[in-house]
Structures are given as structure tokens and as C-alpha cells.
């Protein structure tokens, strides 16, 4: 809002201010999406604050790239692009998250963001006639790394559950037994719920 704008004028070199403003617009976009309004104007403002502000002031800010990952992911989820544009958008999501992990490979938020990006990339392949398993195995590796650092993260546990659920679905699609994957998914979902009763 206006307070952020004034602060940015005073300290234009502080990338954290731009990132905080972008996170505010991302939150606004989430609210608009839930109210069935277009989140795109808010997402565009968030993206501009990152690409023209935060990541110019500090290109190696892992947190800024994590925020960009979620801005782009929300853009993808808004369903406003064509199928070809969806694939391109997901590649941008993966690229932003991968950049965050390259900068700080022990940052659990970055690892979770990359894991989630891989999940969406795999589901895109799954729904467009391909196999998502290679992406979901990448996701599993990143999420397990995140949980080794911060085991109490419900988002990481939930995302790992999604990985195993998708792998199970692919097993069903190809005539294999999905029971082990579904059991692992259930355990991860239970862990997420135990950590945060209001997560789901």
C-alpha cells in the first residue's frame, strides 16, 4: 500500500522492502482468487516489484526468488493461459525456484518451493499424455532435503504427500500396484495435519 511506497522511495536500494511489498500483493491475489475475482492485476504488481525492484537491488536474494516462484505459480493456477503458455509458465516457476536453491541450497523454504514447482510440472505432463514420475521423484528429493532441515513444516509434509499420491495415480494409469505410494501419501498428510490442525 501507500506506506510501502513511501518507504521504498526513502530506501530504494533495500530489496527487502520491495519483496515485502510483493508479498503483500501476492496475499491480495490469493484473496481475490478465493472471491472468484481476477488475481492477475495484483500478481502483475507483485511480479513488477520483484523483477524491477527486489531482484535488481539484490539478485542473490533467495527469499525474493521464492516469492517469485509463488507469484508465477498463482498466475499459472489462475487458468488464464493457453496450454502452450501453461508449459512455459511452469518452466518459469521451476526456474525461479531452482535459482533460489542455487543461491541457498540449505534454505528449507527454497527447497519446498522447488519441490512444489516440480509437482506441478509433473502433473502437467501427466494430464497432457506424458509421465510425471521423473518430475515427482525430483520433487520428493527436494522435499525430503527440506524436511531433514525443518521437519515441522506442514507445507513440506503436505507436498510430499501430494508427490506420493501423484505417483500412485500414475501407477494406476499404467497398471501397477499403487498401494505403497498411497500409504506413504497418507502418512505425509497425517504429519501435516498433526503439525497444523487448520492446514487443510
N, C-alpha and C positions, 0 to 999 in steps of 0.2 A: 504494500500500500504506500501511502504518501510518506510515512515515517521511514520506510526503507529507501525510498527515492531520495529523501533529504540526506540520509546517512551516506548513501553511495556518492552523492555529489561532494561530500566532505572528504571521503577517503576512497577515491576511485581505484586505487591500487590494491584494495583489500578484497581479494577474490571471495573470501568467506561471506562478505555481505551480499555479493551477487548470488552466491549459492543459496544463502538463506532466503533471499527473495524468490529465487527459482523454486525452492521447496514449498514456499507459501502458495505460489501459483499452481504447483502440482497438486497440493491439497485442495485448492479451489476446483481444479479439473476433476478430481475424484468426486467431490460433492456434486458438481454439475452432472457428471455421468450417472450418479445414483438417482438424480432427479430427472433423468431422461432428457437432459439438455446437452447441446454440443459442448464437449470439453476442449475443442480444438483451439479457440482463441486463448484460453488460459495455458494450454500446452505450448502454443507458439510463443507466448510471452516467457514462459519458463525456459524454453529452448534458446530464445534470444539472449536471456540473462546469462545462460551458461556459455553459449558459443561466442558471444560478443563481450562478455564480462568476466565471469569466474574463471573460465579456462583460457582466457587471454592473460588475465592477471597472474594466474598460476596454472600453467599447462599440466603440471605434475601433481595436481590435487586429486588423489584417488577418490575422495568423497564426492568431488564435483562430477567425476565420470560415473560414479554410482548413481547419482541423482539423474544424470543424463540418460542412463540406462532405463530408469523407471519412467522418465518423461516419454522416451521413444516407445517403450512397451505399452504405456497407456494410449499412445497415439495408435499403435497397431490394434489394440483391443477395441478402439472406438469403431472399428469396422468401416472406416471412411475410404480405404484404399482399394484398388483393384487387386486381384490375385497376384499379378506380377509385382505390383508395388508392395504387397504384403511381404513377399520374399525379400525384397530389397530393404524394407523397413526392419525386418528381423535380422538381417545381416548387420545393419547399423546398431541394433540393440546388442548383438553379440560383440561387435567391435568396441562399443563403449565400455561394456563390462570387462572385456579382455584387457583393454587399456588400463582400467583400474587395477586389475590383478597384476599386470606387468609392473605397475608403479609400486604396489604394495602387496606382495604375494601372501602375506600373513594377515591381511585385513579380512576378518570374517564377513563383514558387510559386502566387500567386493567379491569374495568367493561365492556368497549366496546369490548375489546379483548375476554373476556369470552362470551359476547353476540354473537359475530360473530362466535366463536367456536361452540356454541350451535346451531346456524343457520345451519352451515354445517353438524353438527351431525344429526340434524333433517332431512335435505334434503337427507342425505344418507339413512336414514330409509324409507323416502317417496319413493325413487327410487328403493328400494330393498324389496318392498312389505309390509313394516310396516307403522306405523303412526308417523309423525314427530311432532305432535302437542305438546306433552309433552316437547320436547326439545325447541320448538319455544316459548312456554309460559315461560320457564326458561330464554330464550334469551330476551323476552320482559321485564321481571322483571329487569334484569341486565342493559339493555339499558335505561330503564326509570330511574333507580338509577343514571346512568351516566349523563343523561340529566338534572336531578334535580340539579346536581353539576355544569355541564357545558352545558348549553342549546344551546350554539353557535357552537357545534361540528357537522360539516356536516356529518362526518363518522357515528356518533351515530344516527343522524336523518335518514340517508340513510339505515343503518342496521335495524332500527325499521320499516322502510317501507318494507324492504325485509321480515321481520317477518310476517307482516300483509298480504303481497302478498302470501307467502307460506301457511299461514293459510287459505286464500281464496281459493287457489288451492286445498287444502285438502278438504275444504267444497264442492267444485265442484265434486271432486272424490267420495265423499260419499253422494252426492245428496242433500246437504244443500245449503242454500242461501249464497253466498259469498259477497254480495254487501257491507255489513258493513265493512268487512275486507279490501276489495279493496278500499273503500273510505278512510279508515284510512291510508292505504299504500300511496295513492295519496297525502294526507296531509303531511306525513313524507317526501316524495320525494320532494314536493314543498318547505318544510322548508330547506332541504339540499341544494336545488338549490338556494334559496334566500340567504343562508349564503355564498355560493361559486358558482358563475356562471359557473366556469370551472370544477365543481366537476364531472359531468357525462361525 
